[in-house]
Amino acid sequence: MIGASWTILRRELAGLFLQPLAWALLLLAGLLQGLMFSSFYLPGRGGDVHAAGLELFGGTQLFWVLAIVLTPLVTMRMISEEAKSGVLEFLLTSPVPEAAVVIGKLGAATIFMALLWASGFLPLVVAALGGVSPDWPHLFVAYLGMVLVSALFCAIGLASSALFSTPVLAAFVAFLGNFALMVSGIVTLQLADAVPEDVVPRAWIEWVVDKFDVVARFQVSFVAGVLDSAHVVFFLAWTAAFAFLAVGLLESRRWR
């Protein structure tokens, strides 16, 4: 299965870079990150290169906006478009496991998003030009968190692409899923404020929210520069859950 996953990953990654949409997304992300960095880092006027770099790696809401919007655009065609063109039928009738198909596509989408976020390493340019170097371990931990969040959102996008045969519909549902997961923790806690303590203890609600609050996990660990294995496992577990859902939906297509 590893060989099949690797073959699919290479094919999908090459296919992504043959699409104008992929280059447009890379250009858009690079421009937005460049504008943000230049607005936070003002050399000669008290600018902090580390703080400016951290703003690009999850320190603002821009990361979440780009993550929930761009990942569905990357994954929307990976299964639904192949189902329409007949390529998916060829894959499903071949001795390639559905899990290998999902793993390969998920790996390609995650690598693309990792390359997209890598355009935020603008502090490297400042350091190369003789400027002050930021706290590199802190930035790399934040970057790892961005990649893990992107992998989770890509898994949601693949499940949506496996469920719907229309890429636009798959992208829209994946966007809704990403957005719902992003705000679920905050909304649940706000609703819990209206529930009396004697009805549902606050500690119980906070325990439940902790199991799916991706924003809080990302902020308290990766943005803070703390590489906690518990938070890494949290994102990997959720990614595996949605990847497993995508495999199940793909298997249903085979039996159809």
Order of alpha helices (4+ residues) and beta strands (2+ residues): alpha-alpha-alpha-alpha-alpha-alpha-alpha-alpha-alpha-alpha-alpha-alpha-alpha
